Amino acid sequence: MTEPRWLNADERRAWLALLSINTLLPAALDTQLQAAGRLSLFDYSVLAMLSEAEARFLPMSELAARTSASLSRLSHVVTKLQNRGWVERRPHPGDARVTTAHLTDEGLATIVALAPEHVEAVRSLFLDALDEAEVADLARIGGKIVARLDACHWILRDGQ
């Protein structure tokens, strides 16, 4: 049996910082969104991905990939967003076997209203702690790690 590749002090600090960011940042953004619009960070992510999509709709499988969610979790949240009038499920215009989620006008108005405060929270809690070079480094490093975890991940596609 080979000896484990233990973390050195710098690796341990980097790993623990990433774990802490993964816990603290989503919780802080979730708190901000709950106060601003009574929706979760995941709800916001679903609306945001639909708002950025051409014609404001995506197949459920693509929306699941873009929100890093299982189809069952996404389906539950889309139902909740449907009940609020923000999303509709429809057959795909090119293939009726595929279900899509469409952002309604009311859903678009919601994301447009929440986006400025949310982006400011992202800036103040995350981006403002970094300089321009560090942001570029983080994007590069994050891309390398995402590619190792999922070589076909949507953020690795050209233009993302």
C-alpha positions in Angstrom: 0.0 0.0 0.0 1.3 3.4 -0.9 1.6 6.3 1.5 -1.3 8.8 1.3 -0.4 12.1 -0.4 -1.0 14.3 2.6 -1.7 18.0 2.2 1.1 20.4 2.9 0.4 23.5 4.9 -0.4 25.7 1.8 -2.5 23.0 0.2 -4.5 22.5 3.5 -5.1 26.3 3.8 -6.3 26.4 0.1 -8.5 23.4 0.6 -10.0 24.7 3.9 -10.5 28.2 2.3 -12.4 26.7 -0.6 -14.6 24.6 1.7 -15.4 27.7 3.8 -16.2 29.8 0.7 -18.5 27.0 -0.5 -20.4 27.2 2.8 -20.3 30.9 3.7 -20.8 32.6 0.3 -23.9 30.7 -0.8 -25.4 31.2 2.7 -24.8 34.9 2.6 -26.2 35.3 -0.9 -29.2 33.2 0.0 -29.9 35.4 3.0 -29.7 38.5 0.8 -32.1 37.1 -1.7 -34.5 35.8 0.9 -34.7 39.3 2.3 -35.0 41.0 -1.1 -37.4 38.7 -2.8 -38.3 35.7 -0.7 -36.5 33.3 -3.0 -33.4 31.2 -2.5 -30.1 31.4 -4.3 -31.0 28.3 -6.2 -34.4 29.8 -7.3 -32.5 32.9 -8.4 -30.0 30.8 -10.3 -32.8 29.1 -12.2 -34.4 32.4 -13.1 -31.0 33.9 -14.1 -30.1 31.0 -16.4 -33.5 31.3 -18.1 -33.1 35.0 -18.5 -29.7 34.6 -20.2 -31.0 31.9 -22.6 -32.0 32.7 -26.1 -35.8 33.2 -26.2 -35.8 32.8 -22.3 -36.2 29.0 -22.3 -34.0 25.9 -21.9 -34.7 22.2 -21.9 -35.0 20.9 -18.3 -31.9 18.8 -18.7 -29.8 21.8 -19.8 -31.2 23.9 -17.1 -30.3 21.2 -14.6 -26.7 21.2 -15.9 -26.5 25.0 -15.8 -27.7 25.1 -12.2 -25.7 22.0 -11.1 -28.9 20.3 -10.0 -30.5 16.9 -10.3 -33.5 16.8 -12.6 -35.7 15.9 -9.6 -34.5 18.9 -7.5 -34.9 21.2 -10.6 -38.4 19.8 -11.2 -39.4 20.6 -7.7 -38.1 24.2 -7.9 -39.6 24.8 -11.3 -43.0 23.7 -9.9 -42.5 26.2 -7.1 -41.6 29.0 -9.6 -44.6 28.0 -11.8 -46.8 28.5 -8.8 -45.4 32.0 -8.4 -46.1 32.7 -12.1 -42.4 33.1 -13.0 -41.8 30.0 -15.1 -43.9 27.8 -17.4 -43.2 24.2 -18.6 -43.7 23.7 -22.3 -42.8 21.2 -25.0 -39.7 22.1 -26.9 -40.6 23.9 -30.1 -38.3 21.5 -32.1 -39.0 18.3 -30.3 -42.3 17.8 -28.3 -40.7 14.9 -26.4 -38.5 17.4 -24.6 -39.8 19.5 -21.8 -38.6 23.1 -21.5 -38.8 25.7 -18.8 -39.8 29.2 -20.0 -39.2 32.4 -18.1 -42.5 34.3 -18.1 -42.7 38.1 -18.3 -43.4 38.2 -14.6 -40.3 36.0 -14.0 -38.2 38.3 -16.1 -39.5 41.3 -14.2 -38.6 39.6 -10.9 -35.0 38.8 -12.0 -34.6 42.3 -13.4 -35.7 43.8 -10.1 -33.5 41.5 -8.0 -30.4 41.5 -10.1 -28.8 44.9 -9.2 -28.9 44.2 -5.4 -27.8 40.6 -6.0 -24.8 41.6 -8.2 -23.8 44.2 -5.6 -23.8 41.4 -3.0 -21.7 39.2 -5.2 -19.3 42.1 -5.7 -19.1 43.1 -2.0 -18.9 39.6 -0.6 -16.6 38.1 -3.3 -15.2 40.1 -6.2 -14.2 43.2 -4.2 -11.8 41.0 -2.1 -9.8 40.4 -5.3 -7.9 42.5 -7.8 -8.3 42.2 -11.5 -5.4 39.7 -11.9 -6.8 37.5 -9.1 -10.2 37.4 -10.7 -8.6 36.3 -14.0 -6.5 33.7 -12.0 -9.6 32.4 -10.2 -11.5 32.1 -13.5 -8.5 30.1 -15.0 -8.0 27.9 -12.0 -11.8 27.3 -11.6 -12.0 26.3 -15.2 -9.2 23.8 -14.8 -10.9 22.2 -11.7 -14.3 22.2 -13.4 -12.8 20.5 -16.5 -11.3 17.8 -14.3 -14.7 17.2 -12.6 -16.8 17.4 -15.8 -15.0 17.9 -19.1 -18.3 18.7 -20.8 -19.6 21.2 -18.2 -21.5 24.1 -19.8 -19.2 26.8 -18.5 -16.4 25.3 -20.5 -18.2 25.9 -23.8 -16.9 28.7 -26.0 -18.4 32.1 -25.1 -19.5 31.2 -21.6 
